[in-house]
Amino acid sequence: MAGVGDHDRADDNEIEGMLAANRRWASLLGEGGPAPGVSARPVRRVAIVSCMDARLDVHAALGLRSGDAHVIRNAGGAVTDDVIRSLAISQRRLGTREVVLIHHTDCGMLTFTDDELRFEIERDTGIRPPWAAEAFVDLDADVRQSIGRVVSSPFLPHTESVRGFVYDVATGLLREVEPGPA
């Protein structure tokens, strides 16, 4: 009988490779773990909300190191209630003061509508999801909407420095989106 941690399924190959890499990485760490002396409070006092797209390496793109910023990722970089919850904790308990929002070109969220995904899931499962996918048709308008959601949230005490960007997956450059009507 296989025990917990025994994996021989072919579809676990990627996860097993990641676990092996983690063991190698952890073996190289000195006393104090991966970030000795680094607090849960981000050094740069910045929280970043970005898309989960694998082409966007937030730390590399922004010159960040471990401990510099909180990075909150989801499909499309959508500012949902859960993102507001994370930002509220980041600001109120962990000292962040600035928010960076990053969407990107060639985003999968531009390829479908909320209703299409909702109907597909309901057809496959018999259950209509209670959440919105937050798909969009205009990158800049969605960045502006995200800025508006952060700035207007009564739960966030620090909304003076909220900036939104579109990351170009072809060039690696960020383009700032000016706030305004979504």
C-alpha positions in Angstrom: 0.0 0.0 0.0 1.4 3.4 -1.0 1.8 5.9 1.7 1.5 9.7 1.8 4.3 11.1 -0.3 4.6 8.0 -2.4 4.0 9.1 -6.0 4.4 7.1 -9.1 1.7 8.6 -11.3 3.0 10.1 -14.6 1.1 13.3 -14.1 3.0 14.0 -10.9 6.4 14.3 -12.7 6.4 18.1 -12.6 5.5 18.3 -9.0 8.1 15.7 -8.0 10.7 17.6 -10.0 9.8 20.8 -8.0 10.0 18.9 -4.7 13.4 17.6 -5.6 14.5 21.2 -6.6 13.2 22.4 -3.2 15.2 19.9 -1.3 18.4 20.9 -3.2 17.6 24.6 -2.6 16.9 24.0 1.1 20.1 22.1 1.5 22.1 25.1 0.4 20.5 27.5 2.9 22.3 28.6 5.9 20.9 29.0 9.4 17.8 31.1 9.5 16.1 29.7 6.3 15.7 31.2 2.9 15.6 34.9 4.1 17.5 35.2 7.3 16.7 38.5 9.0 13.9 39.3 6.5 10.6 40.2 8.1 7.2 39.5 6.7 6.9 43.2 6.4 8.0 44.1 2.8 11.2 46.2 2.8 9.9 48.5 0.0 6.5 48.8 1.6 4.8 47.9 -1.7 2.1 45.4 -2.6 1.8 44.2 -6.2 -1.3 42.7 -7.8 -0.6 40.9 -11.1 -1.8 38.2 -13.4 -0.7 34.7 -12.7 0.6 34.3 -16.3 3.7 32.2 -16.3 5.5 34.6 -18.7 5.4 37.4 -16.1 8.2 37.0 -13.6 7.3 39.9 -11.3 10.4 39.8 -9.2 12.7 39.8 -12.2 10.7 42.4 -14.1 10.7 44.9 -11.2 14.2 44.1 -9.8 12.8 42.7 -6.6 14.4 40.4 -4.1 12.9 38.1 -1.5 11.3 40.3 1.2 11.0 43.4 -1.0 7.2 43.3 -1.7 4.0 41.4 -1.3 3.0 39.9 -4.6 -0.7 38.9 -5.0 -1.5 37.0 -8.2 -4.6 35.7 -9.8 -6.1 35.2 -13.3 -6.0 38.6 -15.0 -4.6 40.5 -12.0 -8.2 41.2 -11.1 -8.9 43.3 -8.0 -11.5 41.0 -6.4 -12.9 41.0 -2.9 -10.1 38.5 -2.0 -7.4 40.9 -3.4 -8.9 43.7 -1.3 -8.7 41.4 1.7 -5.1 40.6 1.1 -4.2 44.3 0.5 -6.0 45.3 3.7 -3.9 42.8 5.7 -0.8 43.9 3.8 -1.4 47.5 4.6 -3.0 47.3 8.1 -0.8 44.6 9.6 2.4 44.5 7.5 3.1 48.1 6.6 2.7 48.4 2.9 1.9 51.9 1.6 1.9 51.7 -2.2 0.1 49.4 -4.7 1.2 48.4 -8.1 -1.3 46.7 -10.5 0.1 44.8 -13.5 -2.0 43.4 -16.4 -0.3 42.2 -19.6 -0.6 41.9 -23.3 -1.8 38.6 -24.9 -3.8 37.8 -21.7 -6.0 34.8 -21.7 -8.7 36.8 -20.0 -9.2 38.6 -23.3 -10.2 35.4 -25.0 -13.6 34.6 -23.4 -16.5 36.2 -21.5 -17.6 35.5 -17.9 -20.8 34.1 -19.3 -19.0 31.6 -21.6 -16.9 30.3 -18.7 -19.9 30.2 -16.3 -22.0 28.3 -18.7 -19.2 25.8 -19.5 -18.6 25.1 -15.8 -22.3 24.8 -15.1 -22.7 22.4 -18.1 -19.8 20.2 -16.9 -20.6 20.2 -13.1 -24.3 21.1 -12.8 -23.3 24.0 -10.6 -23.1 27.7 -11.6 -20.0 29.2 -10.0 -20.9 32.0 -7.5 -17.8 34.1 -8.6 -17.1 36.2 -11.6 -14.2 35.2 -13.8 -13.5 39.0 -14.4 -12.7 38.5 -18.1 -12.3 41.8 -20.0 -12.0 43.1 -23.6 -9.8 46.2 -23.0 -6.6 46.1 -21.1 -6.3 49.8 -20.3 -10.0 50.0 -19.2 -9.5 47.0 -16.9 -6.4 48.5 -15.4 -8.3 51.7 -14.8 -11.2 49.8 -13.2 -8.7 48.0 -11.0 -7.2 51.3 -9.9 -10.7 52.6 -9.1 -11.5 49.5 -7.0 -8.4 49.9 -4.9 -8.7 53.7 -4.5 -12.4 53.5 -3.6 -12.1 50.7 -1.1 -13.1 51.8 2.4 -10.9 48.9 3.8 -7.6 50.3 2.5 -6.1 53.2 4.5 -3.3 53.9 2.0 -4.6 54.7 -1.5 -2.6 57.8 -2.3 0.0 55.8 -4.4 -1.8 53.3 -6.6 -0.4 52.9 -10.1 -1.4 50.5 -12.9 0.6 49.1 -15.7 0.4 46.8 -18.8 3.4 44.4 -19.1 4.3 43.7 -22.7 5.1 40.0 -23.0 7.0 40.6 -26.2 9.4 43.3 -24.9 9.3 42.9 -21.1 8.5 46.6 -20.7 5.9 48.1 -18.5 3.6 50.8 -19.9 1.8 53.0 -17.3 -2.0 53.4 -17.6 -3.3 56.7 -16.4 -6.2 56.5 -13.9 -9.5 57.7 -15.1 -12.9 56.4 -16.1 -12.9 52.7 -16.8 
